[in-house]
Amino acid sequence: MYDVVLLSLAEGSGDACGSACGGCGTAAAAVCAPRTPVLTCADALRAAGARVETVMAGSDQEIDAVLARFDGPARPDGLTWPDPETKLRLVVASATDGQLRAVVRRLVRRYAPPPSKRPADLPSARTVPDLPPLAILPLDPGNTSDLAAQLGLPRTPAEVAAAVLNGDVRRLDLLRNDGGSVTLDGALLGGADDNGRAVPWRGRVEVDNALLTDGEEPVLACAVGNGGGYAEFDGLQLLADGDPTDGRVEVAVAVPVVVKQRFKGTRVRIEVRRARGRAVSVLPRDGDLQFLDDGVAGSTSRKRSWWTEPGAWAVYAG
């Protein structure tokens, strides 16, 4: 039977889960009680014969201490690599996709080799090895838009326990970015006013060799999609598919276009331009550009790039 670690992140734990969490904070992580779904899942795992440990992490270092248990044997090249034969299982209890992303980001930072030490056994289209699979325990079982819901994964503690012990492993694409983080679902670039209407911005958006906008025209929104969480914005259908298993990133920009009508003046229509590829770059033209990345808010005034790591991470499915 397996050993299972049930990992929760202390809400408001800064680098561990991003600014979207809010809650008890890093210093209080040691005394934060596990949420009821965590306790219920632990009971279900123990009833099935698993040895279970619950961990509340309030910092990247505490997440890393859990992930270190998945290290494989020492390699001749000195790289830290996950053990494909491990009998340890990981369940991540997440209140937000940003919390789940925090754990996967630490997995990437732990196991991604530096470019100068790229080993021969690393897949040619990737910069990271196969990351250890994990089960997702949603702390909001009624959420119908989070990543677990999009993927059709188990949502109740009993179903998650069954999946981590007996379910299939489903490998998924991962987006890495040059900001040092990862994206599991997607990112939406562009802000909105107090009424929720898109605020136009300018920037150059390229997908591989395809230019979606050159930075001279206004853009209402740009969606960078691995999944389908940002398929729509302000009533606009941006992404077509949002498939996290096709090895490509899907990108869409919404651009207002002025149309001249004979005898009727002009009107504005919204043109959605889409492209798919291995990588995407966005270069803002006018200062800070606001964005949401896996639900975590941020901004950038510099070029930001994302690239696909096909099948790099994995989940236990039902």
C-alpha positions as CSV (number, residue, x, y, z in Angstrom):
1,M,0.0,0.0,0.0
2,Y,1.1,3.6,-0.6
3,D,2.2,6.4,1.6
4,V,0.2,9.5,0.9
5,V,1.0,13.1,1.7
6,L,-1.9,15.5,1.8
7,L,-0.5,18.9,1.2
8,S,-2.4,22.1,2.0
9,L,-1.1,25.6,1.6
10,A,-1.7,28.2,4.4
11,E,-3.8,30.9,2.9
12,G,-2.0,34.2,2.5
13,S,1.4,32.5,2.4
14,G,3.0,35.0,0.0
15,D,5.3,33.2,-2.5
16,A,3.7,29.9,-1.8
17,C,0.3,30.7,-3.3
18,G,0.3,34.2,-4.7
19,S,-1.7,37.3,-3.8
20,A,-5.0,35.7,-4.6
21,C,-5.2,33.5,-1.5
22,G,-5.7,35.7,1.5
23,G,-6.1,34.3,5.0
24,C,-4.0,33.2,8.0
25,G,-0.5,33.9,6.7
26,T,2.9,32.2,6.8
27,A,3.7,32.6,10.5
28,A,0.4,30.9,11.4
29,A,0.8,27.9,9.0
30,A,1.9,25.6,11.8
31,V,-1.3,26.2,13.8
32,C,-3.7,26.4,10.9
33,A,-6.1,23.4,11.2
34,P,-6.6,21.3,8.0
35,R,-9.9,22.0,6.3
36,T,-12.7,19.4,6.6
37,P,-12.3,18.0,3.0
38,V,-8.6,17.3,3.9
39,L,-9.6,15.4,7.1
40,T,-12.3,13.5,5.2
41,C,-9.9,12.5,2.4
42,A,-7.3,11.4,5.0
43,D,-9.9,9.2,6.7
44,A,-10.9,7.6,3.3
45,L,-7.3,6.9,2.5
46,R,-6.6,5.3,5.9
47,A,-9.7,3.2,5.5
48,A,-8.3,1.9,2.3
49,G,-5.1,1.0,4.0
50,A,-2.8,3.9,3.1
51,R,-0.4,5.6,5.5
52,V,-1.3,9.3,5.5
53,E,0.5,12.4,6.5
54,T,-1.2,15.9,6.4
55,V,1.1,18.8,5.9
56,M,0.3,22.5,6.0
57,A,2.9,24.5,4.1
58,G,3.3,28.3,4.6
59,S,6.3,28.9,2.4
60,D,8.1,27.7,-0.7
61,Q,10.7,26.0,1.6
62,E,8.0,24.0,3.3
63,I,6.6,22.9,-0.1
64,D,10.1,21.9,-1.2
65,A,10.5,19.8,1.9
66,V,7.5,17.7,0.8
67,L,8.6,17.5,-2.8
68,A,12.1,16.4,-1.9
69,R,10.6,13.0,-0.9
70,F,10.0,12.3,-4.5
71,D,13.7,12.6,-5.4
72,G,15.1,9.6,-7.2
73,P,18.5,7.9,-6.6
74,A,21.7,9.9,-7.2
75,R,22.6,10.2,-10.9
76,P,26.1,10.2,-12.4
77,D,25.4,13.7,-13.8
78,G,24.6,15.1,-10.3
79,L,21.1,16.2,-11.3
80,T,18.1,16.0,-9.0
81,W,15.5,13.9,-10.7
82,P,12.1,12.5,-9.7
83,D,11.9,8.8,-8.8
84,P,9.6,7.0,-11.4
85,E,9.4,4.0,-9.0
86,T,8.3,5.9,-5.9
87,K,5.4,4.4,-3.8
88,L,4.7,7.8,-2.4
89,R,1.6,9.6,-3.5
90,L,0.8,13.4,-3.4
91,V,-2.6,15.0,-2.9
92,V,-2.7,18.8,-3.2
93,A,-5.6,20.4,-1.4
94,S,-6.2,23.7,-3.2
95,A,-8.6,26.5,-2.6
96,T,-7.5,28.2,-5.9
97,D,-5.8,27.3,-9.1
98,G,-3.0,29.7,-7.9
99,Q,-2.3,27.4,-5.0
100,L,-2.1,24.3,-7.3
101,R,0.2,26.3,-9.6
102,A,2.5,27.1,-6.6
103,V,3.2,23.4,-6.0
104,V,3.8,22.6,-9.7
105,R,6.1,25.7,-9.9
106,R,8.2,24.3,-7.1
107,L,8.3,20.9,-8.8
108,V,9.6,22.6,-11.9
109,R,12.2,24.5,-10.0
110,R,13.4,21.4,-8.2
111,Y,13.7,19.1,-11.2
112,A,14.4,21.4,-14.3
113,P,18.1,21.0,-15.1
114,P,20.1,24.1,-16.1
115,P,20.6,24.5,-19.9
116,S,24.3,23.8,-19.5
117,K,23.6,20.4,-17.9
118,R,20.8,19.2,-20.2
119,P,20.9,15.4,-20.0
120,A,20.5,13.0,-23.0
121,D,17.4,11.3,-21.4
122,L,15.4,14.6,-21.3
123,P,12.7,14.6,-24.0
124,S,13.7,16.8,-27.0
125,A,10.7,19.1,-26.8
126,R,11.0,19.7,-23.0
127,T,13.1,21.5,-20.5
128,V,11.8,19.4,-17.5
129,P,11.5,15.7,-17.0
130,D,8.2,13.9,-16.3
131,L,7.0,15.5,-13.0
132,P,5.5,13.2,-10.3
133,P,1.7,12.9,-10.7
134,L,-0.5,14.5,-8.1
135,A,-4.2,14.4,-7.1
136,I,-6.2,17.6,-6.8
137,L,-8.5,17.9,-3.8
138,P,-10.7,21.0,-4.4
139,L,-11.5,22.8,-1.2
140,D,-14.6,24.4,-3.0
141,P,-16.4,21.3,-4.3
142,G,-19.1,23.6,-5.8
143,N,-16.7,25.4,-8.1
144,T,-17.5,24.6,-11.7
145,S,-14.8,26.7,-13.4
146,D,-11.5,25.7,-11.7
147,L,-9.0,23.5,-13.4
148,A,-10.1,20.3,-11.7
149,A,-13.6,20.9,-13.0
150,Q,-12.4,21.7,-16.5
151,L,-10.4,18.4,-16.5
152,G,-13.4,16.4,-15.2
153,L,-11.3,15.2,-12.2
154,P,-12.8,13.8,-9.0
155,R,-14.1,16.5,-6.6
156,T,-15.3,14.8,-3.4
157,P,-12.7,13.6,-0.8
158,A,-13.8,9.9,-1.3
159,E,-13.4,10.1,-5.0
160,V,-10.0,11.8,-4.8
161,A,-8.8,9.2,-2.3
162,A,-9.9,6.4,-4.7
163,A,-8.2,8.2,-7.7
164,V,-4.9,8.6,-5.9
165,L,-4.8,4.9,-4.9
166,N,-6.4,3.3,-8.0
167,G,-6.9,5.9,-10.7
168,D,-5.2,6.3,-14.0
169,V,-2.4,8.9,-14.5
170,R,-3.2,11.6,-17.1
171,R,-0.3,13.5,-18.4
172,L,-0.9,17.2,-19.3
173,D,0.9,20.0,-21.0
174,L,2.5,22.8,-18.9
175,L,3.4,26.3,-19.9
176,R,6.6,27.8,-18.5
177,N,7.3,31.5,-18.7
178,D,10.4,33.7,-18.6
179,G,9.2,35.2,-15.4
180,G,10.3,32.0,-13.6
181,S,6.8,30.6,-13.1
182,V,4.4,28.2,-14.8
183,T,0.9,28.3,-16.1
184,L,-1.5,25.3,-15.8
185,D,-4.7,26.8,-17.3
186,G,-4.0,30.1,-18.9
187,A,-3.5,33.8,-18.7
188,L,-5.6,36.8,-19.6
189,L,-3.8,40.0,-20.5
190,G,-5.6,43.3,-20.3
191,G,-7.5,45.2,-17.6
192,A,-11.1,46.2,-17.1
193,D,-12.8,49.4,-15.7
194,D,-15.1,49.6,-12.7
195,N,-18.0,48.4,-14.8
196,G,-16.1,45.3,-16.1
197,R,-15.5,46.7,-19.6
198,A,-12.2,46.0,-21.3
199,V,-9.7,48.8,-21.3
200,P,-7.8,49.0,-24.6
201,W,-4.0,48.6,-24.6
202,R,-1.3,48.1,-27.2
203,G,1.3,45.4,-27.5
204,R,3.1,43.1,-30.0
205,V,1.8,39.5,-29.8
206,E,3.5,36.7,-31.6
207,V,2.9,33.0,-31.7
208,D,5.9,31.2,-33.2
209,N,6.2,33.0,-36.6
210,A,2.6,34.3,-36.6
211,L,2.0,38.0,-35.8
212,L,-1.4,38.6,-34.2
213,T,-0.9,42.3,-33.6
214,D,2.1,44.6,-34.2
215,G,1.6,46.9,-31.2
216,E,0.2,49.8,-33.2
217,E,-3.5,49.0,-32.8
218,P,-5.6,48.8,-29.7
219,V,-6.2,45.4,-28.1
220,L,-9.1,44.7,-25.8
221,A,-7.8,41.4,-24.4
222,C,-5.3,38.6,-25.1
223,A,-5.8,35.1,-23.9
224,V,-2.9,32.6,-23.6
225,G,-4.6,29.2,-23.2
226,N,-3.3,25.8,-22.1
227,G,-6.7,24.9,-20.8
228,G,-10.1,26.7,-21.3
229,G,-10.4,28.9,-18.3
230,Y,-10.0,32.1,-20.2
231,A,-11.9,31.0,-23.3
232,E,-14.4,34.0,-22.9
233,F,-14.0,37.6,-21.8
234,D,-16.6,40.3,-21.6
235,G,-19.0,38.1,-23.7
236,L,-16.3,37.4,-26.4
237,Q,-15.3,33.9,-27.4
238,L,-11.5,34.1,-27.4
239,L,-10.2,30.5,-27.3
240,A,-11.6,27.8,-29.5
241,D,-10.6,24.6,-27.7
242,G,-8.4,24.9,-24.7
243,D,-6.9,21.4,-24.9
244,P,-4.1,20.8,-22.4
245,T,-3.0,17.6,-24.1
246,D,-2.3,18.8,-27.7
247,G,1.3,20.1,-27.1
248,R,0.4,23.6,-28.2
249,V,-0.5,26.9,-26.7
250,E,-3.6,28.6,-28.1
251,V,-3.5,32.4,-28.2
252,A,-6.2,34.9,-29.1
253,V,-6.4,38.7,-29.3
254,A,-9.6,40.8,-29.5
255,V,-9.1,43.9,-31.6
256,P,-11.7,46.6,-32.3
257,V,-11.9,47.3,-36.0
258,V,-13.7,50.3,-37.5
259,V,-15.9,49.3,-40.5
260,K,-17.1,51.9,-42.9
261,Q,-20.7,51.5,-44.1
262,R,-22.0,53.1,-47.2
263,F,-24.5,55.8,-46.3
264,K,-24.5,54.7,-42.7
265,G,-21.3,56.1,-41.3
266,T,-19.0,53.7,-39.4
267,R,-19.4,51.0,-36.8
268,V,-16.9,49.1,-34.7
269,R,-16.8,45.3,-34.7
270,I,-14.5,43.1,-32.6
271,E,-12.2,40.9,-34.5
272,V,-10.8,37.9,-32.7
273,R,-7.5,36.6,-34.1
274,R,-6.2,33.2,-33.1
275,A,-3.1,31.1,-33.5
276,R,-1.5,28.0,-32.0
277,G,2.1,27.1,-31.6
278,R,4.9,26.1,-29.3
279,A,5.6,29.6,-27.8
280,V,4.0,33.0,-27.5
281,S,5.5,36.4,-26.6
282,V,3.7,39.6,-25.5
283,L,5.5,43.0,-25.6
284,P,3.5,45.8,-24.0
285,R,3.9,49.2,-25.6
286,D,2.5,51.6,-23.0
287,G,3.7,50.9,-19.5
288,D,2.4,48.3,-17.2
289,L,0.0,45.6,-18.6
290,Q,-2.3,44.0,-16.1
291,F,-2.9,40.2,-16.3
292,L,-4.4,37.2,-14.6
293,D,-2.3,34.0,-14.7
294,D,-4.1,31.0,-13.3
295,G,-6.2,33.4,-11.3
296,V,-3.3,35.3,-9.8
297,A,-3.1,39.0,-10.6
298,G,0.1,40.6,-11.9
299,S,1.5,43.2,-14.3
300,T,4.4,43.5,-16.6
301,S,6.0,46.4,-18.6
302,R,8.5,44.0,-20.3
303,K,8.2,41.3,-22.8
304,R,6.7,38.1,-21.4
305,S,7.0,34.7,-23.1
306,W,5.3,31.4,-22.5
307,W,6.3,28.1,-24.1
308,T,4.8,24.6,-24.0
309,E,6.2,21.6,-22.1
310,P,4.2,18.8,-23.6
311,G,3.0,16.2,-21.1
312,A,5.3,17.6,-18.4
313,W,2.9,17.3,-15.4
314,A,0.3,14.7,-14.5
315,V,-2.8,14.2,-12.4
316,Y,-4.5,11.1,-10.9
317,A,-7.9,10.8,-12.7
318,G,-10.9,8.8,-11.7
